[in-house]
Amino acid sequence: MKIITYILFSLFFVAGIIYAGNRPGNNWDMICYMGAVVKTEATPPEEVHRTTYEILKKELGEKNYTIINAGDYRQSIERDSKAFDESLAFYEIKVFYILLISLFYKLGCSLSFSTVLPSLIAVGLIVLLVFFVLNRTLKDTFIAGIIAILLLFTPQMQLLARLSTPDALSTLFLLVTAVLFIYKSNWVLVFSLMLLSILTRTDNVIWCTLLLFLFAINRPVTIKKMAVCLFASLLLLFVVVSINSVYNNAGWEVLFYHSFIERQPFPLSATISLTLKEYAFILIRNTPQYLSWFLLPILVFYTVWKAKWNAFLTTRLGMIVTACALAFILKYLLFPMLSARYSIVFLLIGSLTFVIEREKLLLLKRSK
């Protein structure tokens, strides 16, 4: 029976990956990630712009090329090499993701599909991780396989696998970090995964430093543990600052203004001043449509309130889900958009770690 389960799981798994791989999302970000790879050859901005759009048209075809460049803003980027070069500042900071794209491209994959491959591989590894963790925890291969395959075919995971973004890769690194933390793995390995997650998306520093902080103040509190966590946090922050400096990143204010108030063809050259009134307006305008997403942090804080706060935080589950809830809120305040590809990581981490630690949580409840 177990052999049949593994065979069926493998067949559905391969089918799900192939299905997603044959339907790439062709989102506009793909162009900028392609440009970031072309730029690594140290060519002038005009050459980077021309080469990128030539490759894009060749690989997508005339019809898809026209679709992906539809709209005034996108057409202005297509026409102007300086505008394209300044736009790359938002994308070049995804260092590890761009490194993988470059690797796949050099191995012979098309540049456009190379932007999707990391997402496709990451989603596959996420599903395998969920399967093996559930199989180990529940000791039921059939149930573990059903849940993992259902996860693979959810619209959210299929979309994550098809997009040219670092989000799937980022989700994988944070999920593996959480699982290693739960299983009390070597701290060098945990920190290495945190570092990779930040090299993939710099805003992951929020969740990583929160988890380190909660672990540092968790009993027993020792000077050595606090010093190690402080050093690790400072090192992660240093990496973030260094990446932003090296790639001349425009910063949060420009990104916020560019994303929510007015698209800027020249984000680095434009004089942008975000007012508190503008920020508050965007926050108030966007929040109602995302209220359902706040059920996760509300549920976490309700659980903490019903349990004993100190007792709950002594479990690694408590530290992880509290870090998820706080990171969710902080990231929303910094960037009030809750697309599934940004937030599914917190749902996956919370759900998987809850399954792993469910017995300890029940013991905590009985001890009240």
N, C-alpha and C positions, 0 to 999 in steps of 0.2 A: 504493500500500500504506500509506503514512504517513497519507494522508487518511482511509482506512478505519479505521486504528488510532485516530486522534483522534476520529472519529465514535463508534466503539464505546466508547472510554474515556468520552466525554461522556455517552452513554446509561447506562452502568453507574454512573457517578458520580452523575448526577441520580437514578437509581433508588435508590441507596444512601442518599442524603440524604433523599429523600422517605420511604423506608421507616422510617428512624430518626425523622424528624419526626412521622410518624403514630403513633408509639408512645412518647409521653413517659413518663419513668420515674415521675413523681409521687412522688418521694422527699420525706420529711418536711421536709428542709432548705428546700424550696421555700416553705413557709409563712413561715419567718423572713426569707427574702430578699424575699418580697412585703411583709412587715411593715417591713423596712428601707426599701423604696421609699415605702410609705405614710407612714412617719415623716419623710421628707424634706419633707413638707408642714407640718412643725412643729406637728402636732396633739398633744393630751395623750395619755398612754399608754392611757387607757381608750378613746379614740376610735380610736387606731391599732389596738388589739386588736379592737375591734368591727368596724371597716371591713375589716380584713384577712380575718377569718373570714367576713364576709358575702360578700366578693368570691370567696373560696375556694369556698364552698358554691354560689354562683351559677354559677361557671365549671366546677367539677368534677361537680356533680350530687350528689344525696343519697348514692348508693351509694359513689362514690369518696371523698366527704367523710368518710364513716364509716370507710372502710378506712384512710385516711391518718392519722386521729386515734385509731386503735385503740391500746390500752395505757394503763396508769395514768399514766405520765409525760406522754405526749402529751395525755391528757385533762385533766391538771392545768394544762398550759400553755393549753389551749383555754378553761378555765374562769376563769383568773386573769390579769387584765391586767398586774399587777405582775410575775408570773412570766414572762409573754411579753416584757415590756419588758427584763427582765434577761437573758433568753436572746438577745436581739438583739445583745448585746455581742460574742458570738462571730462574728456575721455582718456587722455594719456595717463591719468593718475591710477587707472585700473591696471597696474603694472603686470601682475601675474597673469591676468586674463589675456592681455595683449601679447605677453610672452608665449602663451599657448597657441594663440592664433598664428603668430609668426612661425612657430614650430610646425604646425599642421600645414601651413602654406609651403614651407620649405620641403616638407615631405611629399608634396605633389597635389595636395587638395586645392580646390579653387579657393580664392581669397574670401569670397562671400560665404561659402559653406564652412570655411575655417572659423568664421565668427560664430557659427551655430554649434560646431562640434563640441566645444567645451561644455555647453549647456546640455547637449544630448548625453554626453558621457557622465556628467555630474548627476543628472536625473536618474540615469541607470544605476549609478553607485548609491544614490540615496535610497532607491527602491530595494537594492540588494542589502544595504545596511539595515533597513527597516525589517526585511524578511529574516535576516540572521539574528537580529536582536530579539524579535518577537519569538522566533523559534527557540532561542536559548531561554527566554524568560517564561513563555507560556508552555513550552515543551509540547507543542502541537504544531507539526509541520503544515498540516492542511489549513488550519486557521491562519497561521502566519502567512502562508502563501496567498490565501484569499485576500487578506487585508492589504498585502504588498501590491498585488495586481490591481485591486480596486484603486489604490492610491495612484498607481502609474497611469490609469485611464481616467482619472479625474480631469476636468477641463483645466484646472489650475496647474497641474503637473505637466499636462500635455503642452500648455502654452509656455511654461517655463523651459521645456525642452526645445521648443521651436524658435525661441527668441535669440537675437544677437545681443546679449547682455551678459554681464558677469554675475547675475543674480542667482542662477542655479549653482554655479561654482561656489559662490559665497554661502549659500544655504548648506551645501555639502560640508564645507569646512567648519561652520558653526555647529552643525548637527554632530559631526564626528567629535568635535571638541567637547560638547555636552556629554556624549556617551562615554568618552574617555574619562572625563571628570567624575561621572557617576560611578564608573568601575575603578576609580582611584588609580588610574594609570600613571606612568612616569610623568613628572611635571615638565620635563624637557620636551616630551612629545606633545603635551597639552599646549605648552607655550608656542611650540613650532606651528601647530595648527592655528592658533590665534594669530600668529604673525602672517601666515599664508592668507588667512581671511582678510586681514587688513591690507595686504598687498593686492587683494582682489577688489575690496571695497573699503575705502578708508573709514567710512562711518561705522564699520564693525567695531571700531575702538570703543564705542559706547558700551556695547554689551560685554565685551571682553574686560574692560576696566571695572565695570560694575560687578561682574562675577569675581574678579580678583579682590575687590574691596569687601564683598560679603564673605568670602572665604577667609580673608585676613582677620575680620572681627569675630569670626565664628569661634566658639570655645572648643578647645583651650586656646586662648590668645597667647602667643609667644612672640618675643622680639624677633626671633629668626624668621618666623612665618610672615610677620608684618613687613619685615625688611625685604624678603624675597618678593612678596606681592607688590610692594611699593616700587622696587627696582624694575620688575616686569612691566608694571603699568607705565612708568616713566619711559622705558625703552620703547613700548608700543606707541606712546604719544610722540616720542622723538622720530620714529619711523614715519608717522602721519605728517608731522611738520616738514620733515625732509622731502617727502614725496611732493607735497604741495609747493615747496620751494623750488625743487629741481624742475618741475614741469610748469612752473609759473601759473599755478591754479588761481582762478579769479577770486575764490573765497565764497563763503556762505551768502553774504549779502547780494553779490552779483548773481549767484545761482538762483536764489529765491526770487529776485526781481525778474530774471530771465524766464523762470519757469511759471510764475503765477501772475505777473503784472504786465510785462511787455517783452516779447521776444526781441533780442538785440542781435543783429547780424554781426556787430563788432563789440562783443561783451567786454573785452579787455581794454579797448580804447574808449568806450563810452563812459561818461561821467554819471555814475549811478548813486543815488542816495535814497535808501529805503527808510521811510518814516515809520514810527511806531503806529501811526494811524493806518497806514497801508498794510502793515503786518497784521494788526488786529482785525482789519476788515477781511483779509484773506482767511484768517483763522476762523472767524465767526461764519463766514460764507461757506467754508468747506466742511466744517465739523458735522452739521446735521446729516449729511449724506453718508457719513462714516460711523454713525453712532453704534451700529451693530458690532463693529470691529472692537469697540471698547468693552465688550462683554468679557474678553479674555483677561485684561488687567483687573476688571471689577470682580470677576470670579476668583482670581488669585488673592486679592486683598480681602475678600469675604472669607476665603478659606483660612487665611492668616488670622483674621479676627475671631473666627470660630475656634480655631486651634490656639494653643499657647504660642505666642509670637516667638519667644526664645527657643521653645522646643521645635517649632516648625523650621526655624532657620538652622537648627543643628543637623537637619537632614540635607543631603546634597540636592535632593529634589527641591527643597525649600529655597536654597540659594539660587538654583537655576531658574525656577519659575519667577522668583522675585526679580532677578536680573532681567528676564524676558519682559515682565510687566513694566518695569521702570524704563527699559530701553525702548519699548514700544511707544510709551508716552513721550519720552524725550525726543525720539526721532520724528514723531508726529509734530511736535512743537517746532522743530527745526525745518521740517519739510512736510506740510500738511497734505499729504497724498497717500492713500492707503491701497494702492494697487496690490493685487494678490501676490505678485512677484516680489514685492518688498516685504510683505508681512507673513507669508506662509511659513517662513523659517521659524517664527515664534510658536506657531501652532504645532509644527512638527517636533520642535524641541520639547515643548510642554507635554505633548501627548506621549512621545516615546519615553521620556524620562519618568513620567507618571506610571507607565506600565512597568518599567524596571523597578521603581521604588514603591510600588503600590502596597507591598506587604509591610514595609516600614511605616507608611502613612496610616495603615489600619492599626498597627500597634500604637502609634502616636495618639490616635483617636480613642483607643480603649484605655490608654493610661490616664486620660483626663479625669 
